[in-house]
Amino acid sequence: MTDTRSIRGATPAQPRIGTIAMASFMGTSIEFYDFYIYGTAAALVLNGAFFPNLSPLAGQLAAFSTFAVAFIARPVGSLLFGHFGDRVGRKSMLVASLLTMGFATVGIGLLPGYETIGVTAPILLVVLRFVQGIGLGGEWGGAVLLAAENAPDGKRGWYGVFPQFGPGVGYFGAAGSFLLLSATMDEATFTSWGWRVPFLGSAVLVMLGLMVRIRLVETPAFAEVLRKRERSSMPVMDMFTAAPGRLLLGAGTMVISYVLFYLATTFMLSYGTVTMEIPRDTMLTQQIVTIWAMIIGTAISGWASDRYGRRAVLIFGCVFAAAVGLALPLFVATGSPGLMGVALALMLGAMGLCYGPIGSFLPELFEVRYRYTAASFAYTIGGVVGGGFAPLIGTELAASYGIAAVGWYLAAIAVLSAICAIVLPETKNTSLRMVERERD
């Protein structure tokens, strides 16, 4: 006799929560590694490989523009993967997003430069970067729902932190791989083909991630939606009609995290090596060391959000970020590599404080029927506003008005995100299995 339990939405026994947390952490780490090696390459070599006919500043701006393309693609990915994540399930979309990112990343590593295929090279670079953005747009929402929808009561903030470790660990791997290559290759070899190695090495990481993810089962919250036949037929429409205010405000809370991270990594890497003439190896080493401030800040704020609430911790992180922005010229304008490292640690630590609660806060804002779509879309829209253009804005502000203007820009964004968090409700006691309709 055929077992119809799967048709009714039942799932096999759940893996232990520690295993689920590790699966969400591993997947986001791999995908963010793929995403960040592009940012590191954009700051160091892509202008010469794909825009050799432009001046150094114009080439750097062009490289950062291709970097920004992925942030435009991420909302597309969030809607695409979110729709099927809310219709078909979280697990299948987590596998698909990892494959999408892996394909694009390896493709960039194999892409010939401008000298080989001319203008086709930067065009294909933009296309592959767009595909990267689509993949990451679907990754985060699925990973945080995997952790949060399986977390025990009272510990959702803590378990929601594990996918939030992905950016820090992914960037550690990205910067570390470039530092190793830079230390073991001469300049000509590195700029000729050495920078491609981290992109090609992604294929191995993606295979490891797939081995973990194909063994997962659906979350209890989504299984309950299937059992009660409450699936949304159009999650995108439900998202916009049921909770438009939460969607926009949730995106606003994300902006500060993106601005902090990409100013501290992509912009500061370029500013430090080009404007301040700090050796590339020194800047990469500093970023590898200071990224741990972000990882520690993420862990502390995620844990604290279970005790003090998501909003309180997020607002505190925004206030701290504003203070860091106003103090930024005191560290960077000195030209001291050591003080540059202090500035990086403060910026990344502030980013961790703002970022940690988001893994539980955004999912808790939305109804389970369209949660994958809404949480992913809010997260990625925050990225469009805050992340994709932060290196461009930072470069323009620093060139026109000096590093102090970059600090004021950072402080202003921190105030914006704090206001969004103040307006939103506290969510730490929200049930993630709720299927009743919500309204703003």
MOVENGI-V65116 format. One record per residue. N is the residue number from 1. SS is DSSP state (H for helix, E for strand, L for the rest). OMEGA is omega as a letter, one per 20 degrees, with the letter a starting at -180 (none if undefined). Layout:
n->[N:N]
ss->[SS:SS]
omega->[OMEGA:OMEGA]
This chain:
n->[1:2:3:4:5:6:7:8:9:10:11:12:13:14:15:16:17:18:19:20:21:22:23:24:25:26:27:28:29:30:31:32:33:34:35:36:37:38:39:40:41:42:43:44:45:46:47:48:49:50:51:52:53:54:55:56:57:58:59:60:61:62:63:64:65:66:67:68:69:70:71:72:73:74:75:76:77:78:79:80:81:82:83:84:85:86:87:88:89:90:91:92:93:94:95:96:97:98:99:100:101:102:103:104:105:106:107:108:109:110:111:112:113:114:115:116:117:118:119:120:121:122:123:124:125:126:127:128:129:130:131:132:133:134:135:136:137:138:139:140:141:142:143:144:145:146:147:148:149:150:151:152:153:154:155:156:157:158:159:160:161:162:163:164:165:166:167:168:169:170:171:172:173:174:175:176:177:178:179:180:181:182:183:184:185:186:187:188:189:190:191:192:193:194:195:196:197:198:199:200:201:202:203:204:205:206:207:208:209:210:211:212:213:214:215:216:217:218:219:220:221:222:223:224:225:226:227:228:229:230:231:232:233:234:235:236:237:238:239:240:241:242:243:244:245:246:247:248:249:250:251:252:253:254:255:256:257:258:259:260:261:262:263:264:265:266:267:268:269:270:271:272:273:274:275:276:277:278:279:280:281:282:283:284:285:286:287:288:289:290:291:292:293:294:295:296:297:298:299:300:301:302:303:304:305:306:307:308:309:310:311:312:313:314:315:316:317:318:319:320:321:322:323:324:325:326:327:328:329:330:331:332:333:334:335:336:337:338:339:340:341:342:343:344:345:346:347:348:349:350:351:352:353:354:355:356:357:358:359:360:361:362:363:364:365:366:367:368:369:370:371:372:373:374:375:376:377:378:379:380:381:382:383:384:385:386:387:388:389:390:391:392:393:394:395:396:397:398:399:400:401:402:403:404:405:406:407:408:409:410:411:412:413:414:415:416:417:418:419:420:421:422:423:424:425:426:427:428:429:430:431:432:433:434:435:436:437:438:439:440]
ss->[L:L:L:L:L:L:L:L:L:L:L:L:L:L:L:L:H:H:H:H:H:H:H:H:H:H:H:H:H:H:H:H:H:H:H:H:H:H:H:H:H:H:H:H:L:H:H:H:H:H:L:L:L:L:L:H:H:H:H:H:H:H:H:H:H:H:H:H:H:H:H:H:H:H:H:H:H:H:H:H:H:H:H:H:H:H:H:L:L:H:H:H:H:H:H:H:H:H:H:H:H:H:H:H:H:H:H:H:H:H:L:L:L:H:H:H:H:L:H:H:H:H:H:H:H:H:H:H:H:H:H:H:H:H:H:H:H:H:H:H:H:H:H:H:H:H:H:H:L:L:L:L:L:L:L:H:H:H:H:L:H:H:H:H:H:H:H:H:H:H:H:H:H:H:H:H:H:H:H:H:H:H:H:H:L:L:H:H:H:H:H:H:L:H:H:H:H:H:H:H:H:H:H:H:H:H:H:H:H:H:H:H:H:L:L:L:L:L:L:H:H:H:H:H:H:H:H:L:L:L:L:L:L:L:H:H:H:H:H:H:H:H:L:H:H:H:H:H:H:H:H:H:H:H:H:H:H:H:H:H:H:H:H:H:H:H:H:H:H:H:H:H:H:H:H:L:L:L:L:H:H:H:H:H:H:H:H:H:H:H:H:H:H:H:H:H:H:H:H:H:H:H:H:H:H:H:H:H:L:H:H:H:H:H:H:H:H:H:H:H:H:H:H:H:H:H:H:H:H:H:H:H:L:L:L:L:H:H:H:H:H:H:H:H:H:H:H:H:H:H:H:H:H:H:H:L:L:H:H:H:H:H:H:H:L:L:L:H:H:H:H:H:H:H:H:H:H:H:H:H:H:H:H:H:H:H:L:L:L:H:H:H:H:H:H:H:H:H:H:H:H:L:H:H:H:H:H:H:H:H:H:H:H:H:H:H:H:H:H:H:H:H:H:L:L:L:L:L:L:L:L:L:L:L:L:L:L:L:L:L]
omega->[a:r:a:a:a:r:a:r:r:a:r:r:a:r:r:a:r:r:r:r:r:r:r:r:a:a:a:r:r:a:r:r:r:a:a:r:r:r:r:r:r:a:a:a:a:r:r:a:a:r:a:a:r:r:a:a:a:r:r:r:r:r:r:r:r:r:a:a:a:r:r:a:a:r:r:r:a:r:a:a:r:r:a:r:r:a:a:a:a:a:a:r:r:r:a:a:r:r:r:r:a:r:a:a:r:r:r:r:a:a:r:a:a:a:a:a:r:a:r:a:r:r:r:r:r:a:a:r:r:r:r:a:r:r:a:r:r:a:a:a:r:a:a:r:r:a:a:a:r:a:r:r:r:a:a:r:a:a:r:r:a:r:r:r:a:r:a:a:r:r:r:r:a:a:r:r:r:r:r:r:r:a:a:a:r:a:a:r:a:a:a:a:a:a:a:a:r:r:a:r:r:a:r:a:a:r:r:r:r:r:r:a:a:r:a:r:a:r:r:a:a:r:r:r:r:a:a:a:a:a:r:r:r:a:a:r:r:a:a:a:a:a:a:r:r:r:a:r:r:r:r:r:a:a:a:r:r:a:r:a:a:r:a:a:a:a:a:r:r:a:a:a:a:a:a:r:r:a:a:a:r:a:r:r:r:a:r:a:a:r:r:r:r:a:r:r:r:a:a:a:r:r:a:a:r:a:a:a:a:a:a:a:a:r:r:r:r:r:r:r:r:r:r:r:a:a:a:a:a:a:a:a:r:a:a:r:r:r:r:r:r:r:r:a:r:r:a:r:r:r:r:r:r:a:a:a:a:a:r:a:a:r:a:a:a:r:a:a:a:a:r:a:a:a:r:a:r:r:a:r:r:r:r:a:a:a:a:a:a:r:r:a:r:r:r:a:a:a:a:a:a:a:r:r:r:r:r:r:r:a:a:r:r:r:r:a:r:r:r:r:r:a:a:r:r:a:a:r:a:r:r:r:a:r:r:a:r:r:r:none]
